[in-house]
Amino acid sequence: MKILIVEDEQDYVNIMTQLLEPEGYKIAAAGTVKEALNLLEMFTPDLMIVDWNLPDKTGLDLVRELRAHKKFKKVRVVMNTIRDAENDQLAAYMEDVDFYFTKPIKPEIFLGKIKKLLE
């Protein structure tokens, strides 16, 4: 299973990679929406973990672009962000985000949810 992490904070990329790689997931990472879109031209991940606050656009902008393409309709999307307002979570779910985590990551819950989404 392939996972694309779209996160501009390298520490979070490292944490998620350290949690996911031992479980057998193949990880790719992008720090901007533009980088993510370039990677998506080369492969289709099974799941994307997307931060809301990115340098060039929002993670929600990326999700909207992703959901507009038939090719990516089945890609699972998890938002992982510092934003914890109910209206932000609702906005994400309205764009077909599968799960919404707030930072900091709770490793066991994070890993459990990722495994469940990829069953």
WOSUL-V324905 format. One record per residue. RES is the residue in one small letter. SS is DSSP state (a for helix, b for strand, c for the rest). Layout:
res->{RES;RES}
ss->{SS;SS}
This chain:
res->{m;k;i;l;i;v;e;d;e;q;d;y;v;n;i;m;t;q;l;l;e;p;e;g;y;k;i;a;a;a;g;t;v;k;e;a;l;n;l;l;e;m;f;t;p;d;l;m;i;v;d;w;n;l;p;d;k;t;g;l;d;l;v;r;e;l;r;a;h;k;k;f;k;k;v;r;v;v;m;n;t;i;r;d;a;e;n;d;q;l;a;a;y;m;e;d;v;d;f;y;f;t;k;p;i;k;p;e;i;f;l;g;k;i;k;k;l;l;e}
ss->{c;b;b;b;b;b;c;c;c;a;a;a;a;a;a;a;a;a;a;a;a;a;a;c;c;b;b;b;b;b;c;c;a;a;a;a;a;a;a;a;a;a;c;c;c;c;b;b;b;b;c;c;b;c;c;c;c;b;a;a;a;a;a;a;a;a;a;c;c;a;a;a;c;c;c;b;b;b;b;b;b;c;c;c;c;a;a;a;a;a;a;a;a;a;c;c;c;c;b;b;b;b;c;c;c;c;a;a;a;a;a;a;a;a;a;a;a;c;c}
